[in-house]
């Protein structure tokens, strides 16, 4: 597995200060003292979603404190993307989908995954039980297909599944179904025939008899069958400048997250659920445990990028994202992630 080398910062201290100001780094960890306790803010793109569970779990287990870093987890604001908030200097990092690092490089911005939390999307195509004419992605034509929002990972993956199965993207209707209650409502009222979402929404739809899983990308096997390879998703990513200027702080974050990934791999769904905030269960603890059980195979055990995963992501985005498509041949995947910190985690 490839390890991305650290880019050496050869600028003077004065130049580095200017660079930090230009890139919006908050400066909380500016001295990057290994013996200090830096303050780091991380925005999570859906903090109660199972796909992003490791962020809150790390906090609940006390692993950030043990690693010597003070982390403030923030919820993604309505109407603003987490990565744009980070690029504006409002937070230091984001727990979100790895594919954003590729999309941002296509916009001449350098962002890299420093800990890979999931090796697959953790998504599933859920078909409404009221729709008996969708037996596979080949039946997407003429249907209303729900995605989180246009241009989201769910949108690109839906387009990929349709095209791979002989359905042109113009032959179905894309519906913004969101997640959680809005997705459930869309299934219930006929707003969508099928849609892509994550747990605990998947578990809720199935439990209520409103939907059934058609394409399951919560496991390696299901993802390879659907996409032809692994599709790394949830990750901790930060601007390349921040990583370069704060390696000791990033190492502390990696230490904490890798410890969590190892903990997840040695504990069952009930034990994991017991550590999470009670309100994440949505009033149904047993269903929440089931959603974690169904989705936990997506997580890495060591925070490393899965072999061949970045290439699968580039293939999908390079086909359906206009931004990435225009620069697909120029994308340098080695700059979208690094394994240095997880390799040194301890």
Phi, psi and omega per residue, in radians:
X1 nan 2.359 -3.061
X2 -1.259 2.458 3.042
X3 -2.004 2.171 -3.129
X4 -1.320 2.161 -3.131
X5 -1.230 2.602 3.076
X6 -1.234 2.412 3.056
X7 -1.466 2.202 -3.044
X8 -1.363 2.268 3.121
X9 -1.513 1.869 -3.043
X10 -1.789 0.050 -3.101
X11 -1.353 2.834 3.089
X12 -1.301 2.945 3.141
X13 -1.051 -0.697 -3.140
X14 -1.118 -0.760 3.133
X15 -1.110 -0.693 3.136
X16 -1.097 -0.659 3.136
X17 -1.124 -0.707 3.105
X18 -1.133 -0.764 -3.139
X19 -1.056 -0.712 3.140
X20 -1.104 -0.693 3.135
X21 -1.153 -0.712 -3.109
X22 -1.174 -0.616 -3.111
X23 -1.547 -0.029 3.047
X24 1.392 0.317 3.104
X25 -1.110 2.405 -2.996
X26 -1.296 -0.386 3.079
X27 1.459 0.013 -3.133
X28 -1.083 -0.526 3.140
X29 -2.003 0.511 -2.999
X30 -1.056 -0.649 -3.127
X31 -1.385 -0.318 3.061
X32 0.848 0.817 -3.135
X33 -1.432 2.112 -3.089
X34 -1.062 -0.449 -3.111
X35 -1.565 -0.161 -3.119
X36 -1.530 2.990 3.066
X37 -1.969 1.580 -3.086
X38 -1.204 2.640 3.046
X39 -1.688 2.200 -3.106
X40 -2.289 2.314 3.081
X41 -1.853 2.326 -3.114
X42 -2.246 2.194 3.098
X43 -1.644 2.317 -3.112
X44 -1.922 2.197 -3.070
X45 -1.381 1.072 -3.101
X46 2.000 1.256 -2.900
X47 -1.106 -0.434 -3.127
X48 -1.682 0.060 3.083
X49 -1.328 2.497 -3.130
X50 -1.097 -0.564 -3.132
X51 -1.075 -0.459 -3.138
X52 -1.866 0.238 -3.098
X53 -0.905 -0.664 -3.081
X54 -1.006 -0.481 -3.120
X55 -1.129 -0.972 3.136
X56 -1.184 -0.617 3.138
X57 -1.089 -0.688 3.117
X58 -1.058 -0.711 3.111
X59 -1.165 -0.785 -3.087
X60 -1.154 -0.554 3.119
X61 -1.392 -0.178 3.132
X62 1.416 0.275 -3.049
X63 -1.310 -0.485 3.049
X64 -1.112 -0.811 3.130
X65 -1.064 -0.758 -3.131
X66 -1.080 -0.591 -3.124
X67 -1.410 -0.175 3.106
X68 1.475 0.636 3.110
X69 -2.393 2.367 -3.134
X70 -1.685 1.872 -3.037
X71 -1.878 2.305 3.061
X72 -1.897 1.877 3.112
X73 -1.468 2.251 -3.106
X74 -2.084 2.616 3.091
X75 -1.544 2.441 3.126
X76 -1.052 2.211 -3.114
X77 -1.259 2.630 3.110
X78 -1.142 2.310 3.076
X79 1.451 0.074 3.128
X80 -2.402 2.360 3.130
X81 -1.385 2.541 -3.110
X82 -1.054 -0.705 -3.105
X83 -1.162 -0.591 3.094
X84 -1.206 -0.612 3.070
X85 -1.110 -0.719 3.105
X86 -1.138 -0.791 -3.123
X87 -1.125 -0.448 3.106
X88 -1.427 -0.035 3.086
X89 1.473 0.241 -3.107
X90 -1.470 -0.436 3.060
X91 -2.412 2.838 -3.092
X92 -1.561 -0.480 -3.102
X93 -2.703 3.000 -3.106
X94 -2.374 2.413 2.897
X95 -1.748 1.833 -3.071
X96 -2.714 -2.912 -3.096
X97 -1.357 2.339 3.117
X98 -0.948 -0.579 -3.055
X99 -1.036 -0.341 3.099
X100 -1.143 -0.503 3.129
X101 -1.145 -0.601 3.104
X102 -1.265 -0.782 3.137
X103 -1.079 -0.644 -3.138
X104 -1.266 -0.612 3.080
X105 -1.106 -0.593 3.096
X106 -1.161 -0.282 3.085
X107 -1.825 0.349 3.089
X108 1.119 0.574 3.067
X109 -2.087 2.387 -3.087
X110 -1.773 1.955 3.102
X111 -2.347 2.411 -3.099
X112 -2.355 2.540 3.046
X113 -1.341 2.233 3.127
X114 -1.857 -0.334 3.013
X115 -2.483 2.164 3.136
X116 -1.671 1.996 -3.063
X117 -1.507 -0.595 -3.084
X118 -2.296 2.473 -3.133
X119 -1.690 -0.168 3.120
X120 -2.390 2.898 -3.039
X121 -1.089 -0.518 -3.046
X122 1.289 0.279 -3.114
X123 -1.846 2.787 3.019
X124 -2.504 2.533 3.011
X125 -1.505 2.009 -3.092
X126 -1.851 2.194 -3.129
X127 -1.725 2.348 3.099
X128 -1.104 2.361 3.141
X129 -1.127 -0.353 3.115
X130 -1.369 -0.184 3.138
X131 -1.857 1.885 -3.113
X132 -1.744 0.216 -3.087
X133 -1.908 0.204 3.098
X134 -2.052 1.703 -3.133
X135 -1.822 -0.225 3.105
X136 -2.882 3.054 3.117
X137 -1.109 -0.361 3.105
X138 -1.158 -0.256 -3.132
X139 -1.723 0.213 -3.088
X140 -1.184 -0.410 -3.093
X141 -0.986 2.269 3.106
X142 1.390 0.057 -3.083
X143 -1.747 2.821 3.042
X144 -1.725 1.971 -3.048
X145 -1.932 2.166 -3.109
X146 -1.468 2.424 3.026
X147 -2.341 2.874 3.124
X148 -1.037 -0.848 3.085
X149 -2.929 2.737 3.104
X150 -1.040 2.388 -3.140
X151 1.451 0.045 3.111
X152 -1.472 3.000 3.100
X153 -1.050 -0.672 3.130
X154 -1.122 -0.588 3.118
X155 -1.180 -0.839 -3.117
X156 -1.150 -0.673 3.130
X157 -1.179 -0.648 3.090
X158 -1.109 -0.761 3.114
X159 -1.078 -0.718 -3.133
X160 -1.116 -0.796 -3.130
X161 -1.098 -0.713 -3.140
X162 -1.114 -0.910 -3.091
X163 -1.090 -0.724 3.132
X164 -1.057 -0.476 -3.109
X165 -1.833 0.382 3.005
X166 1.441 0.264 3.129
X167 -1.940 2.143 3.112
X168 -1.242 2.547 -3.103
X169 -1.116 -0.318 3.114
X170 -1.462 -0.104 -3.069
X171 -1.598 -0.040 3.068
X172 -2.320 2.867 -3.134
X173 -1.766 2.265 3.085
X174 -1.583 2.193 -3.107
X175 -2.060 2.262 3.055
X176 -1.316 1.814 -3.066
X177 -1.860 -0.153 -3.136
X178 1.125 -2.512 3.120
X179 -2.555 3.009 3.117
X180 1.116 -2.303 -3.034
X181 -1.091 -0.587 -3.118
X182 -1.229 -0.651 3.099
X183 -1.176 -0.780 3.128
X184 -1.053 -0.740 3.136
X185 -1.112 -0.690 3.137
X186 -1.114 -0.660 3.069
X187 -1.158 -0.716 -3.021
X188 -1.261 -0.670 -3.060
X189 -1.707 0.144 3.106
X190 1.439 0.213 3.127
X191 -1.160 -0.473 3.074
X192 -2.409 2.622 3.038
X193 -1.519 -0.514 3.119
X194 -2.815 2.877 3.129
X195 -2.924 2.806 -3.129
X196 -1.794 2.264 -3.117
X197 -2.683 -3.093 -3.105
X198 -2.157 3.028 2.997
X199 -1.361 2.586 0.163
X200 -1.481 0.057 -3.140
X201 -1.095 -0.688 3.130
X202 -1.042 -0.887 -3.112
X203 -1.062 -0.665 3.133
X204 -1.139 -0.785 -3.133
X205 -1.072 -0.749 -3.136
X206 -1.205 -0.764 -3.109
X207 -1.096 -0.644 -3.134
X208 -1.440 -0.043 3.140
X209 1.292 0.318 -3.101
X210 -1.578 -0.377 -3.097
X211 -2.694 2.891 3.075
X212 -2.376 2.605 -3.099
X213 -1.327 2.157 3.120
X214 -1.711 -0.852 -3.134
X215 -2.249 2.061 -3.027
X216 -1.855 1.915 3.112
X217 -1.924 0.645 3.038
X218 -1.707 -0.100 3.133
X219 -2.196 2.822 3.094
X220 -1.104 -0.771 -3.088
X221 -1.086 -0.813 -3.127
X222 -1.139 -0.658 -3.134
X223 -1.208 -0.756 3.119
X224 -1.100 -0.669 3.128
X225 -1.161 -0.644 -3.087
X226 -1.426 -0.687 -2.986
X227 -2.020 -0.161 3.141
X228 1.517 0.025 3.135
X229 -3.123 3.089 3.111
X230 -1.294 2.614 -3.096
X231 -2.282 1.514 -3.112
X232 -0.999 2.322 -3.037
X233 -2.122 -1.730 -3.038
X234 -0.962 2.290 -3.138
X235 -2.712 2.879 2.952
X236 -1.701 2.020 3.108
X237 -2.171 2.662 -3.067
X238 -2.514 2.847 3.089
X239 -1.171 2.580 -3.140
X240 -1.050 -0.628 3.122
X241 -1.097 -0.755 -3.132
X242 -1.110 -0.776 -3.131
X243 -1.082 -0.725 -3.099
X244 -1.164 -0.647 -3.070
X245 -1.532 -0.282 -3.070
X246 -2.307 0.918 -3.065
X247 -1.097 -0.600 -3.135
X248 -1.202 -0.666 3.105
X249 -1.165 -0.778 3.129
X250 -1.095 -0.646 3.114
X251 -1.094 -0.682 3.104
X252 -1.112 -0.716 3.088
X253 -1.098 -0.771 3.127
X254 -1.099 -0.721 3.111
X255 -0.987 -0.786 -3.104
X256 -1.176 -0.831 -3.087
X257 -1.177 -0.721 3.134
X258 -1.107 -0.672 3.088
X259 -1.066 -0.690 3.108
X260 -1.153 -0.758 -3.130
X261 -1.077 -0.663 3.088
X262 -1.172 -0.657 3.122
X263 -1.121 -0.766 3.123
X264 -1.022 -0.716 -3.072
X265 -1.223 -0.232 -3.111
X266 -2.029 0.198 3.125
X267 -2.305 2.604 -3.109
X268 -1.493 3.035 -3.040
X269 -1.045 -0.685 -3.132
X270 -1.127 -0.701 3.125
X271 -1.176 -0.672 3.105
X272 -1.142 -0.839 -3.124
X273 -1.035 -0.631 -3.108
X274 -1.119 -0.401 -3.141
X275 -1.528 -0.240 -3.052
X276 -1.524 2.789 3.088
X277 -0.983 2.420 -3.058
X278 -1.024 -0.599 -3.077
X279 -1.256 -0.225 3.097
X280 -1.164 -0.382 -3.119
X281 -1.346 -0.181 3.090
X282 1.047 0.532 3.114
X283 1.460 0.008 -3.135
X284 -2.345 1.427 -3.080
X285 -0.997 -0.684 -3.118
X286 -1.136 -0.698 3.123
X287 -1.187 -0.621 3.108
X288 -1.128 -0.733 3.079
X289 -1.050 -0.744 3.136
X290 -1.094 -0.701 -3.131
X291 -1.138 -0.643 3.093
X292 -1.207 -0.723 3.116
X293 -1.047 -0.750 -3.113
X294 -1.208 -0.552 -3.034
X295 -1.730 -0.320 -3.041
X296 -1.047 -0.425 3.091
X297 -1.083 -0.250 -3.110
X298 -1.311 -0.359 -3.005
X299 -1.357 2.532 3.002
X300 -1.323 2.792 3.100
X301 -1.724 -0.186 -3.034
X302 -2.389 0.051 3.114
X303 1.379 0.128 -3.091
X304 -1.556 2.663 3.064
X305 -1.249 2.240 -3.138
X306 -1.219 2.467 -3.136
X307 -1.029 2.259 3.102
X308 1.431 -0.159 -3.109
X309 -1.080 -0.857 3.139
X310 -0.998 -0.616 3.135
X311 -1.151 -0.656 3.100
X312 -1.131 -0.758 3.139
X313 -1.088 -0.768 3.136
X314 -1.103 -0.640 3.120
X315 -1.079 -0.765 -3.140
X316 -1.185 -0.902 -3.102
X317 -1.174 -0.639 -3.124
X318 -1.212 -0.207 3.101
X319 -1.715 -0.624 -2.997
X320 -2.070 -0.253 3.069
X321 -1.622 2.038 -3.126
X322 -1.015 -0.652 -3.127
X323 -1.122 -0.823 -3.114
X324 -1.315 -0.649 -3.113
X325 -0.964 -0.692 -3.087
X326 -1.180 -0.396 -3.082
X327 -2.205 0.338 -3.046
X328 -0.939 -0.753 -3.083
X329 -1.239 -0.267 -3.112
X330 -1.745 -0.113 -3.111
X331 -1.193 2.246 3.091
X332 -1.828 1.731 -3.073
X333 -1.083 -0.490 -3.121
X334 -1.131 -0.300 3.117
X335 -1.662 0.030 -3.132
X336 -1.711 -0.114 3.098
X337 -2.777 2.782 3.024
X338 -2.425 2.502 3.073
X339 -1.839 0.076 -3.069
X340 -0.997 -0.791 -3.030
X341 -1.289 -0.682 3.099
X342 -1.243 -0.540 3.087
X343 -1.109 -0.563 -3.099
X344 -1.719 0.077 -3.093
X345 -1.155 2.457 3.121
X346 -2.859 nan nan
